[in-house]
Amino acid sequence: MHRHRNNLIDQIKETFMESGDFSFKKLKNRDFMIEILFLSSLVSIEKFSESIIPYLTKLEDSLFLDYLNNIKSFQTKDFDEAVEALLNGHVGIIARNKDEIFLINMSDPIQRSIEEPKSELIVRGSHAGFVERLTTNIHLVRTLINDRNLIVHLLELGSKTTTSAAIIYRDDLVNKEILTEVKRRLSYMNMETDIVISPGFIEEFIEDDPFTVFPQILYTERPDRVKANIMDGRIAIMTEGSPAALIVPVNFFSFYQSPDDYNSRWTTATFIRLLRMVSLVIAITFPSIYIGVVSFHLEVLPYELVIPMKNAVEGIPYPPIIEAFIMELTIELIREAGIRLPTPVSQTIGIVGGLVIGDAVVKAGIVSNIMIVVVAITAISSFVVPSNELSAAVRLLRFPLMLMAATFGFFGLMFGFILILIKLCKQESFGVPYLYPVAPFRVSGLKDSIVRLPLWLMKERPQDTMAKRQIKMNWVRGWDKDEK
């Protein structure tokens, strides 16, 4: 018995002996000796010293076990389980004549305050965002969905370094086949991966098509957005150490929806959504249209614009495709520099890039002034997208369409656009059509996709989630009929 205990201590010491934050202490109790093991970087030493140690040194042998059981400790003889507990902020206690280690949770989590995500700002509504602690994020979701049918399925991801994760859904709404598929893909990833770093890591492992530019899983840092999607029958995946949730399944139009759409009047929300759809077309095709017009199709312009257009591009030494590539790559460089630099410096970079560089390249004769206008409108249109992932996809698609337009004119542009539509129609997210409700076409689904009708008309949940209960509200303006 003593040999097993000593072997357990020796194994733990050998495992952490190279770590400077590993501590091994001995305390003299009135009846026996107590050995304590912990990682000082993970444990609240002040809390442990004030609330636990004074009692450990005074307890009699007969009361020792009762005390440890009352403070919600657990005991184990398994080496791997003991090491994992120490890595999670537990303090290990081994007493005389005991062949197991008692483990008390004394973790000291570092957490920032709850604030609005900078990448998902809204005008009206909640300004709370997720933080890096999983339990806090689950608390935020449970506060918004105070219902017994909300299920939080906890699991560990990673075969070597485990990461706590949670699958959150409404049991009375979620489609069981989709839920089973989510768990199956996560289990495969768990067996084949040593470490799970972030939700983006999970996204690449479980998405249907890894070779498409279009995102198939919605990434959000907003609890209210997670709530709305769970109430529609979708599933949220969250991990420890990341202030974000992954939502599945989703469709293309989910990435163009914002919480602001439901916090403002339906007429305003519909106008904004239509504006986003127009911005999508502009962001993808506008540079290609410019290249096609200048290179092949000047006849589509009004006669009054033909001569100014020819004069603008006449002195440029490069073909329109090179001119467009120079400016588009410059915009991307400015954007990336603005993200990586501190905020005051990034604002300066934006001003320098937008004014100085733009004016200088025109005066130097490298690009035309019309090209500057085209690139500026294109960049603004790409920033209208509420989802950063879809915005990146839109910016990437711009370049192959520019090449098609430079080679075949409008015919190449239309061919490329058709290929994109075919890909969108074929793509799925966990078995759900990606372009729903356009393909397959569903009139009822249009109420909350391209447009946003009044909330009291949207009585059904989206059909693409295949929720158990499609009806989410009855006629809620009955008072209007009663008055008449």
C-alpha positions as CSV (number, residue, x, y, z in Angstrom):
1,M,0.0,0.0,0.0
2,H,2.8,2.4,0.9
3,R,4.7,1.4,-2.2
4,H,1.7,2.3,-4.4
5,R,1.4,5.7,-2.7
6,N,5.1,6.4,-3.0
7,N,5.1,5.3,-6.6
8,L,2.2,7.7,-7.4
9,I,4.0,10.6,-5.8
10,D,7.3,9.7,-7.5
11,Q,5.6,9.5,-10.9
12,I,3.9,12.9,-10.5
13,K,7.2,14.4,-9.4
14,E,9.0,12.9,-12.3
15,T,6.4,14.2,-14.7
16,F,6.6,17.8,-13.5
17,M,10.2,18.0,-12.2
18,E,11.3,20.2,-15.1
19,S,8.5,22.7,-14.5
20,G,9.4,25.7,-12.3
21,D,5.7,26.2,-11.3
22,F,5.4,22.7,-9.8
23,S,5.3,22.8,-6.0
24,F,5.6,19.9,-3.5
25,K,5.0,20.7,0.1
26,K,4.8,18.8,3.4
27,L,2.6,19.8,6.3
28,K,2.7,18.4,9.8
29,N,-0.7,17.5,11.2
30,R,-1.2,16.7,14.8
31,D,-1.4,13.0,14.0
32,F,0.3,12.5,10.7
33,M,2.2,14.1,7.7
34,I,0.3,15.6,4.8
35,E,1.9,15.9,1.3
36,I,0.6,18.6,-1.1
37,L,1.2,18.9,-4.8
38,F,0.0,21.6,-7.2
39,L,1.0,23.8,-10.1
40,S,1.3,27.4,-8.7
41,S,0.5,29.0,-12.1
42,L,-3.0,27.4,-12.2
43,V,-3.9,27.5,-8.5
44,S,-5.2,30.3,-6.3
45,I,-2.6,29.9,-3.6
46,E,-4.1,32.6,-1.4
47,K,-7.5,30.9,-1.5
48,F,-6.0,27.6,-0.7
49,S,-3.9,28.9,2.2
50,E,-6.8,30.7,3.8
51,S,-9.6,28.2,3.3
52,I,-8.0,24.8,3.4
53,I,-4.6,24.6,5.0
54,P,-5.7,25.9,8.5
55,Y,-8.1,22.9,8.8
56,L,-5.8,20.3,7.4
57,T,-3.2,21.0,10.1
58,K,-5.8,20.7,12.9
59,L,-8.0,17.8,11.9
60,E,-7.7,14.5,13.7
61,D,-7.2,11.4,11.7
62,S,-10.8,10.2,12.1
63,L,-12.2,13.5,10.7
64,F,-9.8,13.9,7.9
65,L,-11.7,11.9,5.3
66,D,-15.0,13.5,6.3
67,Y,-13.6,17.0,5.8
68,L,-12.2,16.3,2.3
69,N,-15.5,14.8,1.2
70,N,-17.4,17.7,2.5
71,I,-15.4,20.3,0.4
72,K,-16.2,18.4,-2.8
73,S,-12.9,16.8,-3.4
74,F,-12.5,13.6,-5.3
75,Q,-10.0,10.8,-4.9
76,T,-8.2,8.6,-7.3
77,K,-5.4,6.0,-7.5
78,D,-5.0,6.5,-11.3
79,F,-1.8,8.4,-12.3
80,D,-3.2,9.8,-15.6
81,E,-6.4,11.1,-13.8
82,A,-4.3,12.7,-11.1
83,V,-2.0,14.5,-13.6
84,E,-5.0,15.7,-15.7
85,A,-6.6,17.1,-12.5
86,L,-3.4,19.0,-11.5
87,L,-3.3,20.5,-15.1
88,N,-6.8,21.7,-14.6
89,G,-6.0,23.7,-11.4
90,H,-6.6,21.0,-8.7
91,V,-4.5,20.6,-5.5
92,G,-3.4,17.1,-4.7
93,I,-3.4,16.0,-1.1
94,I,-1.9,12.7,0.1
95,A,-2.0,11.7,3.8
96,R,-0.4,9.0,5.8
97,N,-1.7,5.4,5.4
98,K,-3.7,6.5,2.3
99,D,-3.0,4.9,-1.1
100,E,-5.0,7.5,-3.1
101,I,-4.6,11.2,-3.8
102,F,-7.4,13.6,-2.9
103,L,-7.9,16.4,-5.4
104,I,-9.5,19.8,-4.6
105,N,-10.4,22.3,-7.4
106,M,-8.5,25.5,-6.6
107,S,-8.2,26.9,-10.1
108,D,-7.5,30.6,-10.5
109,P,-9.0,31.5,-13.9
110,I,-8.1,34.8,-15.6
111,Q,-11.0,36.4,-17.3
112,R,-11.6,39.7,-19.0
113,S,-14.8,41.6,-18.6
114,I,-17.9,41.0,-20.8
115,E,-17.9,43.6,-23.6
116,E,-19.3,43.9,-27.2
117,P,-17.3,42.1,-29.9
118,K,-15.5,44.6,-32.0
119,S,-16.0,42.5,-35.2
120,E,-19.9,42.4,-34.7
121,L,-20.9,45.9,-33.7
122,I,-24.6,46.8,-33.7
123,V,-26.6,49.9,-33.2
124,R,-29.5,48.6,-31.1
125,G,-29.8,45.6,-28.9
126,S,-27.6,43.7,-26.5
127,H,-23.9,44.8,-26.3
128,A,-22.7,41.6,-24.5
129,G,-20.1,39.3,-26.0
130,F,-18.5,36.0,-25.2
131,V,-15.2,35.7,-23.2
132,E,-12.5,33.1,-23.2
133,R,-14.0,31.0,-20.3
134,L,-16.4,28.3,-21.4
135,T,-18.5,28.2,-18.2
136,T,-19.1,32.0,-18.5
137,N,-20.2,31.6,-22.1
138,I,-22.6,28.8,-21.2
139,H,-24.0,31.0,-18.4
140,L,-24.6,33.8,-20.9
141,V,-26.5,31.4,-23.2
142,R,-28.5,29.9,-20.4
143,T,-29.5,33.3,-19.1
144,L,-31.0,34.1,-22.5
145,I,-32.6,30.7,-23.0
146,N,-34.0,29.9,-19.6
147,D,-35.6,26.6,-20.5
148,R,-35.2,23.0,-19.3
149,N,-35.1,21.8,-22.9
150,L,-31.7,23.5,-23.4
151,I,-29.1,20.8,-23.4
152,V,-25.4,21.4,-22.8
153,H,-23.4,18.4,-23.9
154,L,-19.8,18.7,-22.5
155,L,-16.9,16.8,-24.1
156,E,-13.1,16.9,-24.3
157,L,-11.4,17.4,-27.7
158,G,-7.8,16.5,-28.5
159,S,-6.0,13.2,-27.9
160,K,-3.0,14.7,-26.2
161,T,-3.8,18.2,-24.9
162,T,-7.5,18.1,-24.1
163,T,-9.7,21.2,-24.6
164,S,-13.1,21.4,-23.0
165,A,-15.9,21.9,-25.4
166,A,-19.7,22.1,-25.4
167,I,-22.5,21.3,-27.8
168,I,-25.5,23.4,-27.0
169,Y,-29.0,22.8,-28.5
170,R,-32.7,22.7,-27.7
171,D,-33.7,19.1,-27.3
172,D,-37.3,19.7,-28.3
173,L,-36.3,21.5,-31.5
174,V,-33.0,20.0,-32.9
175,N,-33.0,17.5,-35.7
176,K,-31.6,14.3,-34.2
177,E,-29.9,13.2,-37.4
178,I,-28.0,16.5,-37.7
179,L,-27.1,16.3,-34.0
180,T,-25.8,12.8,-34.4
181,E,-23.7,13.8,-37.4
182,V,-22.2,16.7,-35.5
183,K,-21.2,14.4,-32.7
184,R,-19.8,11.8,-35.1
185,R,-17.6,14.3,-36.9
186,L,-16.3,15.7,-33.6
187,S,-15.5,12.2,-32.3
188,Y,-13.4,11.5,-35.5
189,M,-11.6,14.7,-35.1
190,N,-11.0,13.9,-31.4
191,M,-9.3,10.6,-32.3
192,E,-7.1,12.0,-35.0
193,T,-5.9,15.3,-33.5
194,D,-3.4,15.9,-30.7
195,I,-4.6,19.4,-29.9
196,V,-7.6,21.6,-30.6
197,I,-6.6,25.3,-30.7
198,S,-9.7,27.2,-31.6
199,P,-13.2,27.0,-33.2
200,G,-11.5,27.7,-36.5
201,F,-9.6,24.5,-36.0
202,I,-12.8,22.6,-35.4
203,E,-14.4,24.3,-38.4
204,E,-11.9,22.9,-40.9
205,F,-12.3,19.4,-39.6
206,I,-16.1,19.1,-39.6
207,E,-17.2,21.2,-42.6
208,D,-18.7,19.4,-45.6
209,D,-16.4,20.7,-48.3
210,P,-12.9,21.8,-47.2
211,F,-12.0,23.1,-50.7
212,T,-14.5,25.8,-51.2
213,V,-14.0,29.5,-50.4
214,F,-17.5,29.8,-49.0
215,P,-17.9,29.4,-45.2
216,Q,-20.2,26.5,-44.2
217,I,-20.3,27.2,-40.5
218,L,-21.3,30.5,-38.9
219,Y,-18.8,32.0,-36.5
220,T,-20.1,34.5,-34.0
221,E,-19.1,36.1,-30.7
222,R,-22.6,37.3,-29.8
223,P,-24.8,35.5,-27.2
224,D,-28.0,37.0,-28.7
225,R,-27.1,35.6,-32.1
226,V,-26.4,32.2,-30.7
227,K,-29.8,32.3,-28.9
228,A,-31.7,33.2,-32.1
229,N,-30.1,30.3,-34.0
230,I,-30.6,27.7,-31.2
231,M,-34.3,28.8,-31.0
232,D,-34.5,28.0,-34.7
233,G,-33.3,24.5,-34.1
234,R,-29.6,24.9,-34.9
235,I,-26.6,23.7,-32.8
236,A,-23.9,25.8,-31.2
237,I,-20.3,24.5,-30.6
238,M,-18.1,26.3,-28.1
239,T,-14.6,25.7,-26.7
240,E,-12.6,26.7,-23.7
241,G,-10.2,29.6,-24.4
242,S,-12.2,31.1,-27.3
243,P,-14.8,33.9,-27.2
244,A,-16.8,32.5,-30.0
245,A,-19.4,29.9,-31.0
246,L,-19.8,27.9,-34.2
247,I,-23.4,27.5,-35.5
248,V,-24.5,24.6,-37.7
249,P,-26.3,24.0,-40.0
250,V,-26.4,27.3,-41.8
251,N,-27.2,28.6,-45.3
252,F,-25.7,31.4,-47.5
253,F,-28.1,34.0,-46.3
254,S,-27.3,33.4,-42.6
255,F,-24.0,35.2,-43.2
256,Y,-25.9,38.3,-44.5
257,Q,-28.1,38.6,-41.4
258,S,-27.3,40.7,-38.4
259,P,-28.9,41.1,-35.0
260,D,-29.6,44.7,-36.0
261,D,-32.1,43.4,-38.6
262,Y,-34.4,42.3,-35.7
263,N,-33.9,45.3,-33.5
264,S,-35.2,47.8,-36.2
265,R,-38.4,48.1,-38.1
266,W,-39.0,45.5,-40.8
267,T,-39.0,48.1,-43.6
268,T,-35.5,49.3,-42.6
269,A,-34.2,45.8,-42.2
270,T,-35.5,44.8,-45.6
271,F,-33.9,47.8,-47.3
272,I,-30.5,47.0,-45.5
273,R,-30.6,43.4,-46.6
274,L,-31.3,44.3,-50.2
275,L,-28.5,46.7,-50.0
276,R,-26.2,43.9,-48.8
277,M,-27.3,41.7,-51.7
278,V,-26.5,44.5,-54.1
279,S,-23.1,45.0,-52.4
280,L,-22.3,41.3,-52.9
281,V,-22.8,41.6,-56.6
282,I,-20.8,44.8,-56.7
283,A,-17.9,43.4,-54.6
284,I,-17.5,40.4,-56.8
285,T,-18.1,41.8,-60.3
286,F,-17.4,45.5,-60.4
287,P,-13.7,45.3,-61.3
288,S,-14.4,42.6,-63.8
289,I,-17.1,44.7,-65.5
290,Y,-14.6,47.6,-65.7
291,I,-12.0,45.3,-67.3
292,G,-14.6,43.9,-69.7
293,V,-15.8,47.3,-70.8
294,V,-12.4,48.8,-71.3
295,S,-10.9,45.8,-73.1
296,F,-13.9,44.5,-75.2
297,H,-17.2,46.3,-74.8
298,L,-16.9,50.1,-75.0
299,E,-20.1,50.1,-77.1
300,V,-22.2,49.4,-73.9
301,L,-21.3,52.9,-72.6
302,P,-23.3,56.0,-73.5
303,Y,-21.6,58.0,-76.2
304,E,-20.8,60.8,-73.8
305,L,-18.7,58.5,-71.6
306,V,-16.7,56.7,-74.4
307,I,-14.3,59.6,-75.0
308,P,-13.6,60.3,-71.3
309,M,-13.1,56.6,-70.7
310,K,-10.6,56.3,-73.6
311,N,-8.8,59.4,-72.5
312,A,-8.5,58.1,-68.9
313,V,-6.9,54.8,-69.9
314,E,-5.0,55.9,-73.0
315,G,-1.9,57.0,-71.1
316,I,-1.7,53.9,-68.8
317,P,1.2,51.6,-69.9
318,Y,-0.5,48.4,-68.6
319,P,-3.6,46.5,-69.8
320,P,-6.6,46.9,-67.6
321,I,-6.1,43.5,-65.9
322,I,-2.7,44.6,-64.6
323,E,-4.0,47.9,-63.5
324,A,-6.8,46.3,-61.6
325,F,-4.5,43.7,-60.0
326,I,-2.2,46.5,-58.8
327,M,-4.9,48.4,-57.1
328,E,-6.8,45.4,-55.6
329,L,-3.6,44.0,-54.1
330,T,-2.7,47.5,-52.8
331,I,-6.1,47.7,-51.1
332,E,-5.6,44.2,-49.6
333,L,-2.2,45.2,-48.3
334,I,-3.6,48.4,-46.7
335,R,-6.4,46.4,-45.1
336,E,-4.0,43.7,-43.7
337,A,-1.7,46.4,-42.4
338,G,-4.6,48.2,-40.7
339,I,-5.6,45.0,-38.9
340,R,-2.1,44.2,-37.6
341,L,-1.0,47.6,-36.5
342,P,-2.2,49.4,-33.3
343,T,-5.4,51.4,-33.7
344,P,-3.9,54.9,-33.9
345,V,-1.3,53.8,-36.4
346,S,-3.9,51.8,-38.5
347,Q,-6.1,54.9,-38.9
348,T,-3.0,56.7,-40.2
349,I,-2.3,53.9,-42.7
350,G,-5.9,54.1,-43.9
351,I,-5.6,57.8,-44.6
352,V,-2.2,57.4,-46.2
353,G,-3.4,54.6,-48.4
354,G,-6.7,56.2,-49.4
355,L,-5.5,59.7,-50.1
356,V,-1.7,59.8,-50.7
357,I,-1.2,56.5,-52.5
358,G,-4.4,56.9,-54.5
359,D,-3.6,60.4,-55.7
360,A,0.1,59.5,-56.3
361,V,-0.5,56.5,-58.6
362,V,-2.9,58.5,-60.7
363,K,-0.5,61.4,-61.1
364,A,2.3,58.9,-61.9
365,G,0.2,57.4,-64.7
366,I,0.3,53.9,-63.2
367,V,-3.5,53.6,-63.0
368,S,-6.4,55.6,-64.2
369,N,-8.6,57.8,-62.0
370,I,-11.7,55.7,-63.0
371,M,-9.9,52.6,-61.7
372,I,-9.5,54.3,-58.4
373,V,-13.3,54.9,-58.2
374,V,-14.0,51.3,-59.2
375,V,-11.6,49.9,-56.5
376,A,-13.0,52.2,-53.8
377,I,-16.6,51.3,-54.5
378,T,-15.6,47.6,-54.6
379,A,-13.8,47.8,-51.3
380,I,-16.7,49.6,-49.6
381,S,-19.1,47.0,-50.9
382,S,-17.0,44.1,-49.5
383,F,-17.0,45.7,-46.1
384,V,-20.8,45.7,-45.9
385,V,-20.9,41.9,-45.3
386,P,-21.7,41.3,-41.6
387,S,-19.6,38.0,-41.7
388,N,-15.8,38.4,-41.9
389,E,-15.5,34.8,-43.3
390,L,-17.9,35.5,-46.2
391,S,-16.3,38.9,-46.8
392,A,-12.9,37.1,-47.3
393,A,-14.6,34.7,-49.8
394,V,-16.0,37.6,-51.7
395,R,-12.6,39.3,-52.0
396,L,-11.0,36.1,-53.2
397,L,-13.6,35.4,-55.9
398,R,-13.0,38.8,-57.4
399,F,-9.6,37.8,-58.8
400,P,-10.6,34.8,-61.0
401,L,-13.5,36.7,-62.3
402,M,-11.1,39.5,-63.3
403,L,-9.0,37.0,-65.2
404,M,-12.1,35.6,-67.0
405,A,-13.2,39.1,-67.9
406,A,-9.8,40.0,-69.2
407,T,-9.7,36.9,-71.4
408,F,-13.3,36.6,-72.7
409,G,-14.9,39.9,-71.8
410,F,-18.5,39.8,-70.6
411,F,-18.9,36.2,-71.8
412,G,-16.1,35.1,-69.4
413,L,-17.6,37.1,-66.6
414,M,-21.0,35.5,-67.0
415,F,-19.4,32.0,-67.3
416,G,-17.5,32.6,-64.1
417,F,-20.6,33.9,-62.3
418,I,-22.6,30.8,-63.5
419,L,-19.9,28.5,-62.1
420,I,-20.2,30.3,-58.7
421,L,-23.9,29.8,-58.7
422,I,-23.6,26.1,-59.6
423,K,-21.2,25.7,-56.7
424,L,-23.5,27.4,-54.3
425,C,-26.5,25.3,-55.5
426,K,-24.5,22.1,-55.1
427,Q,-22.9,22.9,-51.7
428,E,-24.4,21.7,-48.4
429,S,-23.9,22.4,-44.7
430,F,-24.4,19.2,-42.7
431,G,-26.8,17.9,-45.3
432,V,-28.7,21.2,-45.6
433,P,-28.9,23.0,-49.0
434,Y,-26.5,26.0,-48.8
435,L,-28.6,28.2,-51.1
436,Y,-32.0,27.6,-49.3
437,P,-34.6,29.1,-49.8
438,V,-33.6,30.0,-53.4
439,A,-32.4,26.5,-54.4
440,P,-34.5,24.5,-53.6
441,F,-37.0,27.3,-53.9
442,R,-39.3,27.8,-51.0
443,V,-41.6,30.8,-50.9
444,S,-42.1,30.6,-47.1
445,G,-38.3,30.7,-46.6
446,L,-38.1,34.1,-48.3
447,K,-39.7,35.8,-45.4
448,D,-36.4,35.9,-43.5
449,S,-33.7,35.6,-46.1
450,I,-33.3,38.2,-48.8
451,V,-35.9,40.3,-47.1
452,R,-37.2,40.5,-43.6
453,L,-41.0,40.6,-43.2
454,P,-42.7,41.7,-40.0
455,L,-42.0,39.3,-37.1
456,W,-45.6,38.4,-36.6
457,L,-45.8,37.0,-40.1
458,M,-42.8,34.7,-39.6
459,K,-44.7,32.1,-37.7
460,E,-42.6,29.1,-38.8
461,R,-39.0,28.2,-38.2
462,P,-36.6,28.0,-41.2
463,Q,-37.2,24.7,-43.0
464,D,-33.5,24.1,-43.6
465,T,-32.9,23.4,-39.9
466,M,-35.5,20.5,-40.1
467,A,-36.6,21.4,-36.6
468,K,-39.1,19.1,-34.8
469,R,-41.5,21.9,-34.3
470,Q,-41.9,24.2,-37.3
471,I,-44.5,26.6,-35.7
472,K,-42.9,29.0,-33.3
473,M,-45.7,31.5,-32.8
474,N,-49.5,31.8,-33.3
475,W,-51.4,34.8,-34.5
476,V,-50.0,37.5,-32.2
477,R,-52.0,40.4,-33.4
478,G,-55.4,39.1,-32.3
479,W,-56.1,42.3,-30.6
480,D,-56.3,44.0,-34.0
481,K,-59.1,41.7,-35.1
482,D,-61.0,42.1,-31.7
483,E,-61.0,45.9,-32.1
484,K,-62.6,45.6,-35.5
